[in-house]
Amino acid sequence: MVTNVLNKIVGSKYITIVRTWVPNMAAWGTVGGVTLVYLTDWRLILDYVPYINGKFKKDE
């Protein structure tokens, strides 16, 4: 159903092109995310990940 609507709006040619680029965009997005965590304060970002958050509790 969604494909039929997209075919009418965008066209099947462009949907096929996007489908071939999705894995590539996902890979580069992952690389960009990992680079962002590496270059910034990794603890600031990883404090929101539940499993990792418990490992680095501050002793107060």
Secondary structure, 3 states (H helix, E strand, C coil): CHHHHHHHHCCHHHHHHHHHHHHHHHHHHHHHHHHHHHHCCHHHHHCCCHHHHHHHCCCC
